[in-house]
Amino acid sequence: MANQLLRRADCEVDFNHHSPDYARDPAGAFHRLFLKCPVTWSSAHCGYWVVTGYTEAYAALQDDVLFSSAYGVSVPPQLRKASPIDVDPPQHQLYRQALNKGTSPSAVRQMAGQLTEWAREAMDKVAREGGGDLVIDVAAPVPAKAIMAMLGLEQDSWHRYASVWYELFAHPMDKRVYDELAYIWDEIHDKVRERRANPGSDLIGRMWSTGLLDEVTRNRPGSCPAEAEQFSRGFVSAGAAAEGPIEEGTHTAMSLLGAGVDTTTNLFSSVGLWLAEHPDVRSWLTENMDDTSVWDHGVDEFIRYFATAPALARTVTRDTEFFGHWLEAGDRILISFLAANRDPRAFDRPDELVFNRSPNRHMTFGVGIHRCLGSHLARLAFSLMLRELLTTLPDYEVLADQTEYYEDRANIAGWSKIPIICPVSGSSRA
Ligand code: HEM
């Protein structure tokens, strides 16, 4: 059977999603692969399949038995554990049962007033100062404060908690980033431990009150409280902890923090940069801000186009045919949400922002059991921040020659620096 199928050599490409070439233009790099074949093979990082077609990506993401997340969702696998994203069924369901309620549309709607207030506060400050950085001053505060509030963490230290994720991708080889991650790990570890006796209703609390942490660590080393305590004291660096319930809670909270901070910030940053280059669209959006239909389609189209988590991986669990290719157990497969969103077989004019696109079945938040836990928060926060940007900083300009994108854009197509200036009279709010 395997003989009738495409061999790896037939669809081999020169591709590395951690390379500077890819970082310059992730969508373009994926598109070149797509033109060769929607499923290709790269020999970088010990070899991996790259899926760039919509139908192919959808099929892989729906099949969580054949395509496991348990060996990590990056190529190469990262050492840090990141539950629930790297947990397979049946345990995965326990995480979602514990966490879904706190991130549901109704839970998120209740935060709308607070999200707007945070956005206004940040942007008013930039308007008063006549400029700042679109990433850390404008885009970062709301997503960081929002996920910290959801977890039940104090929002005062949002800047420190947010910066570490940008630094991780902007300067992945800098040891100081890992020291900082270890510091934050320790703080969250203490919070998770404290909350055991008195959980409350936030996400850390729900991990205890639903029994999640005890259940998923029941048979692991370090799962008896005394033993877990010893392990946690021996902890030396992020990701090196033993797997007691407190450590599991810390991994999960860290993972939610990283996912909550970096993704929405970079979606917003990319859109802010694009709007600065397209003043006509900026004016049109401002004029139509109160037309729900225009606005909602526009928000979804930005989310499709700038799929800020461009691709994540799975591991093949048994030999199988997959769209004319022979995959072997243990093969790694990188599935691109960004490329799927630009597949011309699935979207008309995929490389354009078509603001009345409908339907818009983009894959930016994933598909299947691992579909983004924070999608409702991300969409609402992004929409409110965009509204606030157009109102409070109507004339911002980007210092285009000073922008910097992440050195490594494999996991997040992000920006480390987008300096902006605004006329001092900035705010157009009455
Ligand atoms: C624009 C913003 C965002 C984008 C583009 C994004 C993208 C994604 C994608 C593509 C997945 C699927 C992962 C997979 O299939 O392996 C995912 C999962 C996840 N996202 Fe998001 N995300 C965003 C915002 C957020 C926020 C604000 C949170 C905070 C709660 C969050 C938390 C998570 C978690 C915990 C998962 C894993 C879910 C699971 O495995 O069941 N994300 N996200």
Boltz pocket constraint, residues with backbone or C-beta under 6 A from the ligand:
constraints:
  - pocket:
      binder: B
      contacts: [[A, 61], [A, 69], [A, 73], [A, 83], [A, 84], [A, 85], [A, 86], [A, 87], [A, 96], [A, 103], [A, 147], [A, 255], [A, 256], [A, 259], [A, 260], [A, 261], [A, 263], [A, 264], [A, 267], [A, 306], [A, 307], [A, 308], [A, 309], [A, 312], [A, 313], [A, 337], [A, 363], [A, 364], [A, 365], [A, 366], [A, 367], [A, 369], [A, 370], [A, 371], [A, 372], [A, 373], [A, 374], [A, 375], [A, 377], [A, 378]]
      max_distance: 6.0
